[in-house]
Amino acid sequence: MNKMPQYIWTPRSVQDTQDFFARHGNGLSDVLNATSGDAGLDLFCEVTAYLEDLTPDPGRIGRAVRSLCTLLEQAEQVEDKYDAPLRWHGARMSDLAARLPE
């Protein structure tokens, strides 16, 4: 796997992650359910809760988003209808994770 480029995180990075989950959360949860089952949905709910906190912790969000990336990368054989969404969501999550603190 390619190493993610290192960005300097800004508060905008958290806002972009919140926006992504607001717009694409349903699709992401479908992909996670299909590829990882309850473990994927649990992690999705955890990240969502972190993002909805009154004062989101960027480090906690970054670690959780990286865990989602790992889960998506480890997805085994998936149905054809989830192949493209898996790759798209994986790429977007990697982009977001690279912009969040570790």
N, C-alpha and C positions, 0 to 999 in steps of 0.2 A: 504494500500500500504506500502511496505517496505521502510524504510528511505534509501536514497542513501548514500553509504559510502562517507566519506569526504576525498578528495585527496588534496594535495597541487598542485596548478596549475602551469604549466610551459609553456613557449612559444610553446613547442611541442604540448601541448593540442590544441592550436589554429590551428597548422599545421595539426594535425590529423583530426580536424573538417573540415578543408578545403579539405583535401584528401577525406574524406567520402563524402562530397557534390559533389566533382568532379567525384567520381566513382559511387555513388549511388543516386545522386540527381534526375535523371529522375524517378527512381522507387519510391523514397520518394514523389516526386510531384504527381505521379499517385495515390498513397495511400492517400495523403492529399486531393486531388481533390475528390476522391471517398468517403472519410469519412467526410470531412469538407467543401467541396465546395470552394467557393471564399475566405472565411476566411482562410482556410488552405493554398491556393495558395498565398494569400497576405503575410502571415507570412513566407512562404518558400522564397518568393522573397526578403523579408526584411532581413532574415538571410543571404541569398546569397549575397546581397549587402554589408552587414557588413563584410562578409568574403573576399570580393573582394576589400575592401578599401585598400589603400596603407599602412596605419598603422592601422590594425584591433584593435579595442578596445575589449580586452578579457571580460571585465565585461558586455558590451553590448551584445556581442555574447553569453555569458553564460546565460543572462536573456532571450534572444530570443530563444535559444535552449531549455531552460526549458519551455517556452511557447509552443513550438512545442511538447514537451513531454506531457504536459497537454492536448493539443488538441488531440493527439493520444490516450491518456488514456481515454478521454471522448467520443471516437468514439462509436456511437450507433451501432445497428445491421448493419453489412456490408455483402456484397455478399461473398459467400464462396471463390471466387477467390482472395479476398483481406484479408481473415482472417490470413493466414500465413505471407504474407508480412507486414501486420499491426503489428503483434507481433514482427517480426524480426526488422523492422525499429524502433519500439518503444523501444526495448531492446538496440539497438545500440545508439539511441538518449539519452537514460538514461545513458548509459556508458559515452558518450561524455559530457553530462551535468554535471555529477559528477566530471569531471576533469577540469571544467572551473570555474572561480570565480563567485560569486553570485552578 
